[in-house]
Amino acid sequence: MATVLSGTSGALYYSPAGTSVTTLATTAFPTSNGNITVGAQLGFKVGDAVTLAYPAGAGLTNCIAAGNHFVKTYDASTGVLTISATNGGAALTASAAPTSFGSNFASITFTAPQAVGSVREWSFEITRAEIDVTSIGQSVTQTAPFRTFISGFADGSGSATVYSTDDDTLLSSRMIEDVIQRQQQGAKVKLYIDRQMSGANVDETASRSISADIILTSASFTVNPDDGQSVEIAFRPSSAPTFDLSKT
């Protein structure tokens, strides 16, 4: 007999808006110190786990090393970011900039979506457009002719209800604030329908999920004396979602 899935095994993971820069030229990197110019008014926060990647063939001698790091500092007014090998550790520095990019670009992106702990529920809907291809001049019959349709483009929309708390460092609070973040690049959700854990990590081969790059479109606040304060956040995919609905 099949097991009916319960919402208790669901989860929402999120990558914040403004935490993906994929167009870094060699001039963005320092020849000394650790200042990387990523761009102003982005969404990076101190402590964010980020991945620095260089294009194939780049000369990397004495430059800041590629790999998984943490944001040490970010100045939104100047666009200058520093990274560290450990969270809160010393900033990584360089004595030379990377070279030989050609027409490619380096990138700094939020490493992976992280669990949003204060989620009451989430929903996601996929729809298809209907294209009317009815032909005129059909033969007259006893009954009215039916219109003819073919399926068109797919679209999607989603929402998540998160609890508003007095801890503004939580990822749920950041998700609410990101609705008005001007730069939305990097915003992603991973919606687990059936999250299975292996120790402290998600067992992706045994879990079912939907992943999507998103834009955040609205936040609706609900306040009453009987329930926890909650915020419904609406979003839609900015490209085709990835569906992993079977155990592999």
N, C-alpha and C positions, 0 to 999 in steps of 0.2 A: 504494500500500500504506500502511495506517495506521501511524503511529508509536506504539509502546507507550510509555506514560509511565513514567518512572523516579522513584524516591524522591529522587534527587539534585536534582530540580527542585522539591521540596516545601519548605515553610517554615512556621514557626509565629510569628505575631505576637500580642502580648498587651498589654492595657491593665490596669494593676494595680487590685486591689480597694480600695474606699474612696476613689476619686478622681473621684466624680461627685456633685455637689450641685445639685439642680434646684429647690430650694424656698427660694431666698434672697429675703427681703423687703427693702424699702428700708432697714429698720433694721439690716440686716447690713453696710451700707456706711458708710464714714466721712464725716463732714462736714469733717474735717481729718485729716492723716496718711494712712497707707496700710493701716490694719488692717481686714481684711474678716473678719467672724465667720461662718465656714462650719460650725462644729460640732466638738465634741471627738472624739477617738479615731478619726479618719479615717486614710486611708492615704497622704496627700500626702507627697512627699519633695522636698527642695531640688533644683531643676533639672528637675522635671517640666514637660513642655510641656502647658499647659492653655489652654482657650478660655473666655473670659468673654463671656456673651451676656445682653443685656437684652431684655425683652418689647417688642413693637411698641408705639409710642406713649409710651414712657418718656421723661421729660425727662432729658437727659444733660449739661447744661451744667456744666462744672467738676468732674464726677465722674471716677472712674477709667475709662479708655477701654475699650470693648469690643474684642474681638479675640483673637488668639493671643499668649499671654504665657508666662512661666516662673515657677514657684514660687520666690520669694526666701527666705521663711521660713514655717514652719508649727509652731505649738505645739499638740501633741496634747492637752495638759491644759486649755488655755483655748479651743481651737478657733479661734484667730486666725491668719489667713494673710495674707501679703503677696506681691505679684507684681511682676515686672519685665518690661520690654519685650525685654530680651536676657538670655540665661542668665548669671547672675552679675552683672547690671547693677544699677543703683540701683532701689530700690522705687518703684513708681508711687504718687503721692499725689493727694489730692483737696482741694478747698476747698468742696465741696458734695456731698451724697448724691444719687443719682438719684431721680427722682420719677415720679408718675403711673403706678404699676404696676397699679392696680386690683386685680383678683383673680388676676393673673398673677404669675409669679416669674422672677427672674433665675437664671442657672446658671453654675457653674464645673465643667468636666469635662475629663478627660484628652483631649487633642486627637485622637489617633488611635493605634491599636495599633502597637507597635514590634516589630521583629524580636528574637526570643529566639535568641541565637547559639549556645547550648550544648545544642542539642536532638538527641538520637539518633533519636527517632521520635515520631510521634503517631498516634492512631487516633480514629475517631469513628463511632458506630453509631446508626442511626435504627430504631426499632421501632414497630409498631402494635399496639394492644390488640385482642383478639378478643372479640367480644360474641356469646354463645350465644343464638340466637333460635329454637332447635328447638321445634317444636310437638308437644304430646302428642296421643295419640289418632289416630295415623296408621294407614293401612290395613295390615293384616297381609299380608306378602309372603313369598316364599321366602327372601329375604336380609334381614339386619338393616338397619334404617333408619339413615341417616347423619344426624349432627347438622348443623344449619345455622348458619353464622356470618356476621356482618357486621363490617366493620372499625370500630375505635373510635379513641380519641385516639392521637396520635403522641407519642413520647417519645424521648429521646436520651441518650447517655452518651459520654464521651470520656476519653482519657488522653494524657499526654505524658511521655516519659522524657527527663529533662534531666540533664546531668552536674553533679555538685557540684564546685565549684572553690574556691580560696582567695580569690577576689575577690567579696566580699559586695555589691559595687555592681552586679553584673550583673543583668539583668532575670530571668535564670533563677533566681538566688538569691531575688529578690523574689517570684517566682511560688511558690516553695516556702514562703516565710514567709507568703504571703497565705492559705494554707490555714487558718491560725488567726486571720486578720484578722477581727475581729467584724463590721465593716461591709463587706459584699461589693459594695455598689453601685459600678458602674463597671468591674467585672471583665468583660473581653471577650476572645475569641480570634478571630483570622482565620487559618484553616487553608488554606494554599495547597497545592493538589494539583499545580499546574503553574505555578510562579511565573516570569513573564517580566519581564526588566528592560529599561528604557530609560534608559541612562546609570546614574545613582545611584538612580533611582526605579523603583517597580514599575509596569509597564504593565498596568493593570487590564483594559483591553479585550482583551488577549491572554492573560490569566491565568485559571486556574480556582481557585475558592476556596469555602470555607464560613465564614460569619460568624455569631457567636452571643454574646449576653450570657450569662454563665455564673455558676454558683456552684461554688466549689472544695470538694471533699468529702473528699479524703484525700491523704496523701503517704506513700509507702512507700520506705524507704531500703535500698539494697543496697550492702554493703561486702565486697569480697574482695581477696586479694592479686594477682590476675591481671588485673583489669579496672579501668577508671576508675570511680570511685564515682558512682553514679547514683541518681536519685530518680524514682519513677513518681508522677505527679500525676494524680488523677482529678477529673473535673468533669462537670457536666451543664448543658444549656441552661436558662436561667430563663425564656425565651420562645422563640417560633418562630425557628429559625435562618434565615439567608438563604443560598440556594444559587446560586452563579454558576458553572455547570458547562459553559458554552459560550463560545467566543470570539466577541466581538461587534465 
